[in-house]
């Protein structure tokens, strides 16, 4: 599984390169975390719902997976890999790192 740091991840989002569905960002945090703070353009799929929603995830584009600190997202990436997905990228440091770069104290 690949990893991406918070700075290059934010650059990717800010460059708007996803206009034609070149990738998908999955936020695997719980709903209360999502409601508190999330990034526009991300798909909210809580970690515990991933097994039942595999059919919703494209297999032909990179899947950037983010959570609060990078632990759950890493577990989801490993699960996806076990289920045949090849293009997952874990966002290191999660929303805490990303939001910190945007001047927002996540936790």
N, C-alpha and C positions, 0 to 999 in steps of 0.2 A: 504494500500500500504506500502511496505517496503522501507526503506532507507538504503543506504550504504555510508559511508564516503569515501573521496578520497584515503586515505591510503590503506584500505582493498580492494578497487576497483582496484587500481594499482597492488597490490599483486596478485589479481585474474588474471589480464591480463598478468603479468610477469611470473606467474607460468605456463602459457601455457595450462591451463586445458580445453581449448575449442577445442582441437584437433578433438574431435568427435562430435562437435555441441552440447555441453552440455548447452550452453546459447547463447544469441545474444545480442550485444550491438548496440543500435540505437542512433545515433546522430541527434537530431531534430533541430539543428541550421540552419540558412539560408546558402545558397551556398557560399556567400562571407566570412562568418565566417568559414565554413568548409575548404575553400581554404587557408585561413590564417594559420590555425593550426588544425590538427585532429589526432586521434589515429589510428594506423594501426589496421586492423581487425574489424573496426566498420562499420556499415551500415548507410549511409547518407540518412535519410528520413525526410526532413524538416517538421516542425510541421503542417503547413497548408496542407500538402499532406497526412497526416496520414489517414483521413477518406476514401480516395480513394484507399489506399494501405493496408487496413486491411487484405486482403486476402494473402498478402505476409508475414505476421507475424505469426510465429508458436505459437500455443497455448499450446504446451506441454513442452516448455523449458522456463527458466527464461529470461525475457527481461530486460536488464539493459538500462535505458534511461538517456541520458546526453544532456545537453545544455550548455549555457555559464556560468550560475550561479545557476542553479537548479530550476528556477521558471517555465520555459516552460516545462521542463521534468516532473515536478510534475503535471502540467496540462495534459500532454499527458498520464501519468500513470492513472490519474483519468478518462480520456476519455476511455482508454483501459479497465479499470475496468467496466465502464458503458456498454461496448460492449462485456462483457463476458470473458475477459482475467483475469486470476487469479494470474499470476506469473510475476508481474512487480516490478522492484527495481529502485527507483530514486537515481541518483548519487548526493549526497549533495554537494553544492558548484560548481558543474559543471566543465567545462573545466578550469575556472579560478583557482580553487583549485587544480585540477589534474596537470595542467601545472606548477603551482607554486612548486609543489613537485618535478617536473622534472627540475627545474631551468630555466623555460621559463616564462617570464612575459607576460601573455595573454592579459591583458588590464590595 
